Amino acid sequence: MTVDTALRRDISTDELERLGGGEVAYIKTLSSEEANEIYPLDDTLPEGINIYALHAADGTPIALTDSMQAALGQAIDDELVVASLH
């Protein structure tokens, strides 16, 4: 589904929660450096690798993985539909 850019608007966290209803998630690709800055981890991640962050529709982090397949697998295990973000 393509949305005309003239129709786009910012969506609040509350609106995303209602939209996702605990059933929708997205995967965000980050560098390990970005992930270390954004997420409080006990150990820092190695430099120079991609990290795949699975998030609920409202932005709540669900999982960090080192592969897209693992992030998709986590979404499937949690019975989540992964939305494509552009």
N, CA, C and O atoms as a CHARMM CRD file, in Angstrom:
* protein
*
  344
    1    1 MET  N      0.84600  -1.17200   0.00000 PROA 1      0.00000
    2    1 MET  CA     0.00000   0.00000   0.00000 PROA 1      0.00000
    3    1 MET  C      0.88600   1.22800   0.00000 PROA 1      0.00000
    4    1 MET  O      1.76900   1.35800   0.84800 PROA 1      0.00000
    5    2 THR  N      0.66700   2.10900  -0.92000 PROA 2      0.00000
    6    2 THR  CA     1.44600   3.32800  -1.00200 PROA 2      0.00000
    7    2 THR  C      0.59900   4.49300  -0.51800 PROA 2      0.00000
    8    2 THR  O     -0.56100   4.64300  -0.90200 PROA 2      0.00000
    9    3 VAL  N      1.19500   5.30700   0.32400 PROA 3      0.00000
   10    3 VAL  CA     0.49700   6.47700   0.84700 PROA 3      0.00000
   11    3 VAL  C      1.11400   7.70400   0.21800 PROA 3      0.00000
   12    3 VAL  O      2.33000   7.88800   0.26900 PROA 3      0.00000
   13    4 ASP  N      0.29300   8.54100  -0.37200 PROA 4      0.00000
   14    4 ASP  CA     0.76500   9.78200  -0.96100 PROA 4      0.00000
   15    4 ASP  C      1.41600  10.61900   0.13500 PROA 4      0.00000
   16    4 ASP  O      0.85600  10.74600   1.22400 PROA 4      0.00000
   17    5 THR  N      2.57700  11.18700  -0.13100 PROA 5      0.00000
   18    5 THR  CA     3.28800  11.94900   0.88700 PROA 5      0.00000
   19    5 THR  C      2.47500  13.12800   1.38600 PROA 5      0.00000
   20    5 THR  O      2.67800  13.56800   2.51800 PROA 5      0.00000
   21    6 ALA  N      1.56600  13.65000   0.58700 PROA 6      0.00000
   22    6 ALA  CA     0.72400  14.75600   1.03500 PROA 6      0.00000
   23    6 ALA  C     -0.23400  14.30500   2.13200 PROA 6      0.00000
   24    6 ALA  O     -0.72000  15.13400   2.90200 PROA 6      0.00000
   25    7 LEU  N     -0.51500  13.00000   2.21600 PROA 7      0.00000
   26    7 LEU  CA    -1.42800  12.48000   3.22200 PROA 7      0.00000
   27    7 LEU  C     -0.72500  12.04600   4.50200 PROA 7      0.00000
   28    7 LEU  O     -1.38400  11.78300   5.50800 PROA 7      0.00000
   29    8 ARG  N      0.58500  11.97000   4.48100 PROA 8      0.00000
   30    8 ARG  CA     1.33100  11.51300   5.66100 PROA 8      0.00000
   31    8 ARG  C      1.28200  12.56000   6.75700 PROA 8      0.00000
   32    8 ARG  O      1.24300  13.76400   6.50300 PROA 8      0.00000
   33    9 ARG  N      1.28500  12.05700   7.99400 PROA 9      0.00000
   34    9 ARG  CA     1.37400  12.94000   9.15200 PROA 9      0.00000
   35    9 ARG  C      2.06600  12.17300  10.26400 PROA 9      0.00000
   36    9 ARG  O      2.20400  10.95200  10.19000 PROA 9      0.00000
   37   10 ASP  N      2.49500  12.87500  11.27900 PROA 10     0.00000
   38   10 ASP  CA     3.11100  12.21000  12.41800 PROA 10     0.00000
   39   10 ASP  C      2.05100  11.43900  13.18400 PROA 10     0.00000
   40   10 ASP  O      0.91900  11.89600  13.34500 PROA 10     0.00000
   41   11 ILE  N      2.43800  10.26100  13.65300 PROA 11     0.00000
   42   11 ILE  CA     1.53600   9.42700  14.43600 PROA 11     0.00000
   43   11 ILE  C      2.08700   9.36300  15.85300 PROA 11     0.00000
   44   11 ILE  O      3.27700   9.11800  16.05300 PROA 11     0.00000
   45   12 SER  N      1.22900   9.58200  16.82400 PROA 12     0.00000
   46   12 SER  CA     1.66500   9.55900  18.22000 PROA 12     0.00000
   47   12 SER  C      1.88000   8.12300  18.68600 PROA 12     0.00000
   48   12 SER  O      1.40800   7.17600  18.05600 PROA 12     0.00000
   49   13 THR  N      2.58900   7.97600  19.78400 PROA 13     0.00000
   50   13 THR  CA     2.82200   6.65000  20.36800 PROA 13     0.00000
   51   13 THR  C      1.50000   5.98700  20.73700 PROA 13     0.00000
   52   13 THR  O      1.32600   4.78600  20.52900 PROA 13     0.00000
   53   14 ASP  N      0.56600   6.76800  21.28400 PROA 14     0.00000
   54   14 ASP  CA    -0.74300   6.21200  21.63700 PROA 14     0.00000
   55   14 ASP  C     -1.46900   5.68000  20.40600 PROA 14     0.00000
   56   14 ASP  O     -2.08700   4.61600  20.45700 PROA 14     0.00000
   57   15 GLU  N     -1.39500   6.42300  19.29300 PROA 15     0.00000
   58   15 GLU  CA    -2.03600   5.97300  18.06400 PROA 15     0.00000
   59   15 GLU  C     -1.39100   4.68800  17.55200 PROA 15     0.00000
   60   15 GLU  O     -2.08700   3.79000  17.07900 PROA 15     0.00000
   61   16 LEU  N     -0.06100   4.59700  17.64500 PROA 16     0.00000
   62   16 LEU  CA     0.62600   3.37700  17.22100 PROA 16     0.00000
   63   16 LEU  C      0.23000   2.18800  18.08100 PROA 16     0.00000
   64   16 LEU  O      0.05100   1.08300  17.57000 PROA 16     0.00000
   65   17 GLU  N      0.09000   2.40900  19.39500 PROA 17     0.00000
   66   17 GLU  CA    -0.33000   1.32500  20.28700 PROA 17     0.00000
   67   17 GLU  C     -1.69600   0.80000  19.87000 PROA 17     0.00000
   68   17 GLU  O     -1.90400  -0.41100  19.79200 PROA 17     0.00000
   69   18 ARG  N     -2.61700   1.70200  19.60400 PROA 18     0.00000
   70   18 ARG  CA    -3.96200   1.27300  19.19700 PROA 18     0.00000
   71   18 ARG  C     -3.92400   0.59600  17.83000 PROA 18     0.00000
   72   18 ARG  O     -4.63000  -0.38400  17.59700 PROA 18     0.00000
   73   19 LEU  N     -3.09500   1.12300  16.92600 PROA 19     0.00000
   74   19 LEU  CA    -2.98200   0.56200  15.58900 PROA 19     0.00000
   75   19 LEU  C     -2.40800  -0.85300  15.63700 PROA 19     0.00000
   76   19 LEU  O     -2.93700  -1.77300  15.01300 PROA 19     0.00000
   77   20 GLY  N     -1.31600  -1.01000  16.38900 PROA 20     0.00000
   78   20 GLY  CA    -0.64400  -2.30700  16.44400 PROA 20     0.00000
   79   20 GLY  C     -1.34700  -3.31200  17.30600 PROA 20     0.00000
   80   20 GLY  O     -1.35500  -4.50300  16.99700 PROA 20     0.00000
   81   21 GLY  N     -1.94200  -2.85000  18.39100 PROA 21     0.00000
   82   21 GLY  CA    -2.68800  -3.74100  19.27500 PROA 21     0.00000
   83   21 GLY  C     -1.89900  -4.94700  19.73500 PROA 21     0.00000
   84   21 GLY  O     -2.48700  -5.99400  20.00600 PROA 21     0.00000
   85   22 GLY  N     -0.57200  -4.83200  19.83300 PROA 22     0.00000
   86   22 GLY  CA     0.24700  -5.96100  20.24200 PROA 22     0.00000
   87   22 GLY  C      0.40600  -7.01700  19.16900 PROA 22     0.00000
   88   22 GLY  O      0.88500  -8.11700  19.44300 PROA 22     0.00000
   89   23 GLU  N      0.00500  -6.68900  17.93600 PROA 23     0.00000
   90   23 GLU  CA     0.06300  -7.66700  16.85600 PROA 23     0.00000
   91   23 GLU  C      0.98800  -7.25000  15.72000 PROA 23     0.00000
   92   23 GLU  O      1.32200  -8.06600  14.86000 PROA 23     0.00000
   93   24 VAL  N      1.40200  -5.98700  15.70900 PROA 24     0.00000
   94   24 VAL  CA     2.21400  -5.45800  14.61700 PROA 24     0.00000
   95   24 VAL  C      3.57800  -5.04300  15.15100 PROA 24     0.00000
   96   24 VAL  O      3.69400  -4.48100  16.24000 PROA 24     0.00000
   97   25 ALA  N      4.61200  -5.33300  14.35600 PROA 25     0.00000
   98   25 ALA  CA     5.97200  -4.97100  14.74000 PROA 25     0.00000
   99   25 ALA  C      6.72200  -4.49700  13.50700 PROA 25     0.00000
  100   25 ALA  O      6.24600  -4.63600  12.38000 PROA 25     0.00000
  101   26 TYR  N      7.89700  -3.93700  13.73500 PROA 26     0.00000
  102   26 TYR  CA     8.77600  -3.57200  12.61900 PROA 26     0.00000
  103   26 TYR  C     10.20600  -3.89200  12.99800 PROA 26     0.00000
  104   26 TYR  O     10.53700  -4.01100  14.17800 PROA 26     0.00000
  105   27 ILE  N     11.04700  -4.03100  11.99400 PROA 27     0.00000
  106   27 ILE  CA    12.46000  -4.32900  12.20900 PROA 27     0.00000
  107   27 ILE  C     13.27400  -3.13600  11.72000 PROA 27     0.00000
  108   27 ILE  O     13.09600  -2.66100  10.59900 PROA 27     0.00000
  109   28 LYS  N     14.15200  -2.67200  12.56600 PROA 28     0.00000
  110   28 LYS  CA    15.00000  -1.52800  12.24600 PROA 28     0.00000
  111   28 LYS  C     16.45300  -2.00100  12.21000 PROA 28     0.00000
  112   28 LYS  O     16.91800  -2.67700  13.12900 PROA 28     0.00000
  113   29 THR  N     17.16500  -1.64100  11.14100 PROA 29     0.00000
  114   29 THR  CA    18.57700  -1.99400  11.02700 PROA 29     0.00000
  115   29 THR  C     19.42000  -0.86800  11.61100 PROA 29     0.00000
  116   29 THR  O     19.22900   0.30100  11.27600 PROA 29     0.00000
  117   30 LEU  N     20.35100  -1.23000  12.48400 PROA 30     0.00000
  118   30 LEU  CA    21.22500  -0.26400  13.13900 PROA 30     0.00000
  119   30 LEU  C     22.67200  -0.73200  13.04200 PROA 30     0.00000
  120   30 LEU  O     22.94100  -1.92600  12.91600 PROA 30     0.00000
  121   31 SER  N     23.57800   0.19800  13.10000 PROA 31     0.00000
  122   31 SER  CA    24.97800  -0.19700  13.27700 PROA 31     0.00000
  123   31 SER  C     25.14700  -0.58900  14.74500 PROA 31     0.00000
  124   31 SER  O     24.34600  -0.19000  15.59100 PROA 31     0.00000
  125   32 SER  N     26.16400  -1.35100  15.04300 PROA 32     0.00000
  126   32 SER  CA    26.39500  -1.73700  16.43900 PROA 32     0.00000
  127   32 SER  C     26.67200  -0.50400  17.29800 PROA 32     0.00000
  128   32 SER  O     26.33600  -0.48100  18.48200 PROA 32     0.00000
  129   33 GLU  N     27.28300   0.51800  16.70200 PROA 33     0.00000
  130   33 GLU  CA    27.55300   1.75100  17.43700 PROA 33     0.00000
  131   33 GLU  C     26.24300   2.45300  17.80600 PROA 33     0.00000
  132   33 GLU  O     26.09300   2.94400  18.92500 PROA 33     0.00000
  133   34 GLU  N     25.28900   2.49900  16.85700 PROA 34     0.00000
  134   34 GLU  CA    23.98400   3.09800  17.14900 PROA 34     0.00000
  135   34 GLU  C     23.25400   2.30300  18.22600 PROA 34     0.00000
  136   34 GLU  O     22.67100   2.88000  19.14400 PROA 34     0.00000
  137   35 ALA  N     23.29000   0.98000  18.11200 PROA 35     0.00000
  138   35 ALA  CA    22.61300   0.12300  19.08800 PROA 35     0.00000
  139   35 ALA  C     23.19900   0.31100  20.48000 PROA 35     0.00000
  140   35 ALA  O     22.45900   0.34800  21.46300 PROA 35     0.00000
  141   36 ASN  N     24.52400   0.43000  20.57500 PROA 36     0.00000
  142   36 ASN  CA    25.16200   0.65300  21.87700 PROA 36     0.00000
  143   36 ASN  C     24.71900   1.97400  22.49500 PROA 36     0.00000
  144   36 ASN  O     24.60100   2.07200  23.71600 PROA 36     0.00000
  145   37 GLU  N     24.47200   2.99400  21.66800 PROA 37     0.00000
  146   37 GLU  CA    24.03500   4.29400  22.17200 PROA 37     0.00000
  147   37 GLU  C     22.56700   4.28200  22.58300 PROA 37     0.00000
  148   37 GLU  O     22.19700   4.89300  23.58600 PROA 37     0.00000
  149   38 ILE  N     21.72800   3.58600  21.81100 PROA 38     0.00000
  150   38 ILE  CA    20.28300   3.63300  22.02600 PROA 38     0.00000
  151   38 ILE  C     19.81800   2.69000  23.13600 PROA 38     0.00000
  152   38 ILE  O     18.95800   3.04800  23.94200 PROA 38     0.00000
  153   39 TYR  N     20.38800   1.49000  23.17300 PROA 39     0.00000
  154   39 TYR  CA    19.90500   0.46600  24.09400 PROA 39     0.00000
  155   39 TYR  C     20.91700   0.21600  25.20000 PROA 39     0.00000
  156   39 TYR  O     22.09400  -0.02800  24.93500 PROA 39     0.00000
  157   40 PRO  N     20.45100   0.27900  26.44300 PROA 40     0.00000
  158   40 PRO  CA    21.35500  -0.02900  27.55600 PROA 40     0.00000
  159   40 PRO  C     21.63400  -1.53200  27.62300 PROA 40     0.00000
  160   40 PRO  O     20.75500  -2.32000  27.97200 PROA 40     0.00000
  161   41 LEU  N     22.84800  -1.91200  27.29100 PROA 41     0.00000
  162   41 LEU  CA    23.23600  -3.32100  27.30000 PROA 41     0.00000
  163   41 LEU  C     24.30500  -3.54900  28.35800 PROA 41     0.00000
  164   41 LEU  O     25.09700  -2.65600  28.66000 PROA 41     0.00000
  165   42 ASP  N     24.31800  -4.74300  28.91100 PROA 42     0.00000
  166   42 ASP  CA    25.35300  -5.08200  29.88500 PROA 42     0.00000
  167   42 ASP  C     26.73100  -5.08600  29.23400 PROA 42     0.00000
  168   42 ASP  O     27.70200  -4.59900  29.81300 PROA 42     0.00000
  169   43 ASP  N     26.80700  -5.63300  28.04000 PROA 43     0.00000
  170   43 ASP  CA    28.05700  -5.68200  27.28400 PROA 43     0.00000
  171   43 ASP  C     27.87200  -4.85900  26.01900 PROA 43     0.00000
  172   43 ASP  O     26.79100  -4.83800  25.43100 PROA 43     0.00000
  173   44 THR  N     28.93200  -4.18300  25.60800 PROA 44     0.00000
  174   44 THR  CA    28.82700  -3.44800  24.35100 PROA 44     0.00000
  175   44 THR  C     28.97000  -4.42400  23.18700 PROA 44     0.00000
  176   44 THR  O     29.63100  -5.45700  23.29700 PROA 44     0.00000
  177   45 LEU  N     28.34900  -4.08000  22.09500 PROA 45     0.00000
  178   45 LEU  CA    28.40400  -4.91000  20.89300 PROA 45     0.00000
  179   45 LEU  C     29.70200  -4.64600  20.14500 PROA 45     0.00000
  180   45 LEU  O     30.25400  -3.55100  20.24800 PROA 45     0.00000
  181   46 PRO  N     30.19900  -5.61800  19.40000 PROA 46     0.00000
  182   46 PRO  CA    31.40600  -5.39600  18.60700 PROA 46     0.00000
  183   46 PRO  C     31.17000  -4.29000  17.58200 PROA 46     0.00000
  184   46 PRO  O     30.06100  -4.13500  17.07100 PROA 46     0.00000
  185   47 GLU  N     32.20200  -3.53400  17.28900 PROA 47     0.00000
  186   47 GLU  CA    32.08500  -2.44400  16.31600 PROA 47     0.00000
  187   47 GLU  C     31.97900  -2.98900  14.89400 PROA 47     0.00000
  188   47 GLU  O     32.51300  -4.05000  14.57000 PROA 47     0.00000
  189   48 GLY  N     31.26300  -2.21800  14.04800 PROA 48     0.00000
  190   48 GLY  CA    31.23800  -2.50600  12.62100 PROA 48     0.00000
  191   48 GLY  C     30.29200  -3.59100  12.15100 PROA 48     0.00000
  192   48 GLY  O     30.43500  -4.08000  11.03000 PROA 48     0.00000
  193   49 ILE  N     29.32400  -3.98400  12.97600 PROA 49     0.00000
  194   49 ILE  CA    28.36400  -4.98400  12.52600 PROA 49     0.00000
  195   49 ILE  C     26.96600  -4.37200  12.48600 PROA 49     0.00000
  196   49 ILE  O     26.70000  -3.37300  13.15400 PROA 49     0.00000
  197   50 ASN  N     26.07500  -4.97400  11.70000 PROA 50     0.00000
  198   50 ASN  CA    24.67900  -4.55200  11.67900 PROA 50     0.00000
  199   50 ASN  C     23.91500  -5.29100  12.75800 PROA 50     0.00000
  200   50 ASN  O     24.15900  -6.46800  13.02400 PROA 50     0.00000
  201   51 ILE  N     22.98300  -4.57800  13.37400 PROA 51     0.00000
  202   51 ILE  CA    22.10300  -5.13200  14.38900 PROA 51     0.00000
  203   51 ILE  C     20.67600  -4.94700  13.88900 PROA 51     0.00000
  204   51 ILE  O     20.34800  -3.91900  13.29600 PROA 51     0.00000
  205   52 TYR  N     19.84000  -5.93000  14.12600 PROA 52     0.00000
  206   52 TYR  CA    18.44000  -5.86700  13.70900 PROA 52     0.00000
  207   52 TYR  C     17.59200  -5.80000  14.96700 PROA 52     0.00000
  208   52 TYR  O     17.58800  -6.72500  15.78000 PROA 52     0.00000
  209   53 ALA  N     16.87400  -4.69200  15.11700 PROA 53     0.00000
  210   53 ALA  CA    16.05500  -4.45800  16.30400 PROA 53     0.00000
  211   53 ALA  C     14.59200  -4.68600  15.95900 PROA 53     0.00000
  212   53 ALA  O     14.04400  -4.02100  15.08000 PROA 53     0.00000
  213   54 LEU  N     13.96300  -5.62200  16.64700 PROA 54     0.00000
  214   54 LEU  CA    12.53700  -5.88000  16.49200 PROA 54     0.00000
  215   54 LEU  C     11.80900  -5.00100  17.49900 PROA 54     0.00000
  216   54 LEU  O     12.09000  -5.04900  18.69700 PROA 54     0.00000
  217   55 HSD  N     10.86500  -4.19200  17.00100 PROA 55     0.00000
  218   55 HSD  CA    10.11400  -3.27600  17.85100 PROA 55     0.00000
  219   55 HSD  C      8.62300  -3.52000  17.68900 PROA 55     0.00000
  220   55 HSD  O      8.15500  -3.86100  16.60300 PROA 55     0.00000
  221   56 ALA  N      7.87300  -3.34200  18.78800 PROA 56     0.00000
  222   56 ALA  CA     6.42400  -3.31400  18.70100 PROA 56     0.00000
  223   56 ALA  C      6.01900  -2.05800  17.93400 PROA 56     0.00000
  224   56 ALA  O      6.83400  -1.15100  17.76000 PROA 56     0.00000
  225   57 ALA  N      4.78300  -1.99700  17.47900 PROA 57     0.00000
  226   57 ALA  CA     4.31400  -0.85300  16.69100 PROA 57     0.00000
  227   57 ALA  C      4.50200   0.46600  17.42500 PROA 57     0.00000
  228   57 ALA  O      4.70600   1.50100  16.79000 PROA 57     0.00000
  229   58 ASP  N      4.43700   0.44500  18.76400 PROA 58     0.00000
  230   58 ASP  CA     4.60100   1.68400  19.52200 PROA 58     0.00000
  231   58 ASP  C      6.06200   2.04300  19.77200 PROA 58     0.00000
  232   58 ASP  O      6.34600   3.03600  20.44100 PROA 58     0.00000
  233   59 GLY  N      7.00000   1.24100  19.24000 PROA 59     0.00000
  234   59 GLY  CA     8.42400   1.52200  19.38900 PROA 59     0.00000
  235   59 GLY  C      9.10900   0.78400  20.52000 PROA 59     0.00000
  236   59 GLY  O     10.32500   0.89600  20.67800 PROA 59     0.00000
  237   60 THR  N      8.36500   0.03600  21.30700 PROA 60     0.00000
  238   60 THR  CA     8.95300  -0.72300  22.41100 PROA 60     0.00000
  239   60 THR  C      9.88200  -1.79400  21.85300 PROA 60     0.00000
  240   60 THR  O      9.46900  -2.59800  21.01700 PROA 60     0.00000
  241   61 PRO  N     11.15000  -1.81200  22.31200 PROA 61     0.00000
  242   61 PRO  CA    12.07600  -2.84500  21.82000 PROA 61     0.00000
  243   61 PRO  C     11.64500  -4.23100  22.30700 PROA 61     0.00000
  244   61 PRO  O     11.27200  -4.41500  23.46600 PROA 61     0.00000
  245   62 ILE  N     11.70700  -5.18800  21.39700 PROA 62     0.00000
  246   62 ILE  CA    11.37700  -6.57300  21.73100 PROA 62     0.00000
  247   62 ILE  C     12.63300  -7.42900  21.74100 PROA 62     0.00000
  248   62 ILE  O     12.84300  -8.22300  22.65800 PROA 62     0.00000
  249   63 ALA  N     13.47800  -7.26500  20.70800 PROA 63     0.00000
  250   63 ALA  CA    14.68400  -8.08400  20.60900 PROA 63     0.00000
  251   63 ALA  C     15.73200  -7.39000  19.75500 PROA 63     0.00000
  252   63 ALA  O     15.40500  -6.63500  18.83900 PROA 63     0.00000
  253   64 LEU  N     16.99600  -7.65500  20.06500 PROA 64     0.00000
  254   64 LEU  CA    18.13600  -7.25300  19.24200 PROA 64     0.00000
  255   64 LEU  C     18.81200  -8.51300  18.75900 PROA 64     0.00000
  256   64 LEU  O     19.08500  -9.41400  19.55100 PROA 64     0.00000
  257   65 THR  N     19.08700  -8.58800  17.46200 PROA 65     0.00000
  258   65 THR  CA    19.73100  -9.77400  16.91200 PROA 65     0.00000
  259   65 THR  C     20.80900  -9.36100  15.91800 PROA 65     0.00000
  260   65 THR  O     20.92100  -8.19000  15.55700 PROA 65     0.00000
  261   66 ASP  N     21.59200 -10.33100  15.48400 PROA 66     0.00000
  262   66 ASP  CA    22.63700 -10.04800  14.49900 PROA 66     0.00000
  263   66 ASP  C     22.24700 -10.48400  13.10000 PROA 66     0.00000
  264   66 ASP  O     23.06900 -10.44400  12.18400 PROA 66     0.00000
  265   67 SER  N     20.96200 -10.91300  12.92200 PROA 67     0.00000
  266   67 SER  CA    20.52100 -11.28400  11.58100 PROA 67     0.00000
  267   67 SER  C     19.04600 -10.94300  11.38900 PROA 67     0.00000
  268   67 SER  O     18.25000 -10.97600  12.32700 PROA 67     0.00000
  269   68 MET  N     18.71000 -10.61800  10.15000 PROA 68     0.00000
  270   68 MET  CA    17.31300 -10.34200   9.81800 PROA 68     0.00000
  271   68 MET  C     16.46400 -11.58100  10.04300 PROA 68     0.00000
  272   68 MET  O     15.32700 -11.47800  10.50300 PROA 68     0.00000
  273   69 GLN  N     17.00600 -12.75600   9.72300 PROA 69     0.00000
  274   69 GLN  CA    16.26000 -14.00400   9.88200 PROA 69     0.00000
  275   69 GLN  C     15.88500 -14.24100  11.35400 PROA 69     0.00000
  276   69 GLN  O     14.77600 -14.68600  11.65100 PROA 69     0.00000
  277   70 ALA  N     16.80500 -13.94600  12.25900 PROA 70     0.00000
  278   70 ALA  CA    16.51700 -14.12900  13.68300 PROA 70     0.00000
  279   70 ALA  C     15.43900 -13.15300  14.14900 PROA 70     0.00000
  280   70 ALA  O     14.57200 -13.51700  14.94400 PROA 70     0.00000
  281   71 ALA  N     15.49200 -11.90800  13.65400 PROA 71     0.00000
  282   71 ALA  CA    14.46500 -10.92300  14.01600 PROA 71     0.00000
  283   71 ALA  C     13.10000 -11.36200  13.48900 PROA 71     0.00000
  284   71 ALA  O     12.10100 -11.27300  14.20200 PROA 71     0.00000
  285   72 LEU  N     13.05500 -11.83600  12.23900 PROA 72     0.00000
  286   72 LEU  CA    11.79700 -12.33400  11.67900 PROA 72     0.00000
  287   72 LEU  C     11.30400 -13.56100  12.44200 PROA 72     0.00000
  288   72 LEU  O     10.10700 -13.70300  12.69200 PROA 72     0.00000
  289   73 GLY  N     12.22900 -14.44400  12.80900 PROA 73     0.00000
  290   73 GLY  CA    11.86800 -15.63300  13.58900 PROA 73     0.00000
  291   73 GLY  C     11.26100 -15.26300  14.92800 PROA 73     0.00000
  292   73 GLY  O     10.29200 -15.88300  15.36700 PROA 73     0.00000
  293   74 GLN  N     11.82300 -14.26000  15.57700 PROA 74     0.00000
  294   74 GLN  CA    11.27400 -13.79200  16.86300 PROA 74     0.00000
  295   74 GLN  C      9.86800 -13.25100  16.66600 PROA 74     0.00000
  296   74 GLN  O      8.97800 -13.52300  17.47100 PROA 74     0.00000
  297   75 ALA  N      9.66200 -12.48100  15.59300 PROA 75     0.00000
  298   75 ALA  CA     8.33200 -11.94100  15.31000 PROA 75     0.00000
  299   75 ALA  C      7.33000 -13.07300  15.08600 PROA 75     0.00000
  300   75 ALA  O      6.21100 -13.02300  15.59700 PROA 75     0.00000
  301   76 ILE  N      7.72700 -14.08300  14.33100 PROA 76     0.00000
  302   76 ILE  CA     6.84400 -15.22400  14.07300 PROA 76     0.00000
  303   76 ILE  C      6.54000 -15.95900  15.36900 PROA 76     0.00000
  304   76 ILE  O      5.39100 -16.32100  15.62500 PROA 76     0.00000
  305   77 ASP  N      7.56900 -16.18300  16.19100 PROA 77     0.00000
  306   77 ASP  CA     7.36300 -16.85800  17.48100 PROA 77     0.00000
  307   77 ASP  C      6.38600 -16.09400  18.36500 PROA 77     0.00000
  308   77 ASP  O      5.60000 -16.69200  19.10000 PROA 77     0.00000
  309   78 ASP  N      6.44400 -14.75800  18.28600 PROA 78     0.00000
  310   78 ASP  CA     5.56500 -13.91100  19.09300 PROA 78     0.00000
  311   78 ASP  C      4.23300 -13.62800  18.40000 PROA 78     0.00000
  312   78 ASP  O      3.42500 -12.84000  18.89200 PROA 78     0.00000
  313   79 GLU  N      4.00900 -14.28200  17.24400 PROA 79     0.00000
  314   79 GLU  CA     2.78500 -14.13400  16.46600 PROA 79     0.00000
  315   79 GLU  C      2.51900 -12.68000  16.08800 PROA 79     0.00000
  316   79 GLU  O      1.39400 -12.19200  16.19500 PROA 79     0.00000
  317   80 LEU  N      3.57500 -11.99600  15.64100 PROA 80     0.00000
  318   80 LEU  CA     3.49000 -10.59900  15.22000 PROA 80     0.00000
  319   80 LEU  C      3.54100 -10.49300  13.70900 PROA 80     0.00000
  320   80 LEU  O      4.21200 -11.28800  13.05100 PROA 80     0.00000
  321   81 VAL  N      2.84600  -9.53100  13.15900 PROA 81     0.00000
  322   81 VAL  CA     2.92400  -9.21400  11.74100 PROA 81     0.00000
  323   81 VAL  C      3.96100  -8.12400  11.60500 PROA 81     0.00000
  324   81 VAL  O      3.88900  -7.10800  12.29700 PROA 81     0.00000
  325   82 VAL  N      4.93400  -8.32100  10.71400 PROA 82     0.00000
  326   82 VAL  CA     5.99100  -7.33400  10.52000 PROA 82     0.00000
  327   82 VAL  C      5.55900  -6.36900   9.42700 PROA 82     0.00000
  328   82 VAL  O      5.32300  -6.76400   8.28500 PROA 82     0.00000
  329   83 ALA  N      5.46100  -5.09700   9.79800 PROA 83     0.00000
  330   83 ALA  CA     5.08500  -4.04700   8.85200 PROA 83     0.00000
  331   83 ALA  C      6.33800  -3.51600   8.17100 PROA 83     0.00000
  332   83 ALA  O      7.39400  -3.40800   8.79400 PROA 83     0.00000
  333   84 SER  N      6.21500  -3.18900   6.90200 PROA 84     0.00000
  334   84 SER  CA     7.32000  -2.61000   6.15300 PROA 84     0.00000
  335   84 SER  C      7.31500  -1.10600   6.35100 PROA 84     0.00000
  336   84 SER  O      6.28800  -0.45000   6.17200 PROA 84     0.00000
  337   85 LEU  N      8.46600  -0.56200   6.72100 PROA 85     0.00000
  338   85 LEU  CA     8.60900   0.88800   6.89000 PROA 85     0.00000
  339   85 LEU  C      9.48000   1.42900   5.77900 PROA 85     0.00000
  340   85 LEU  O     10.48100   0.81400   5.41200 PROA 85     0.00000
  341   86 HSD  N      9.10600   2.57300   5.24200 PROA 86     0.00000
  342   86 HSD  CA     9.88900   3.17800   4.17200 PROA 86     0.00000
  343   86 HSD  C     10.27000   4.57900   4.55200 PROA 86     0.00000
  344   86 HSD  O     10.93700   5.26900   3.78100 PROA 86     0.00000
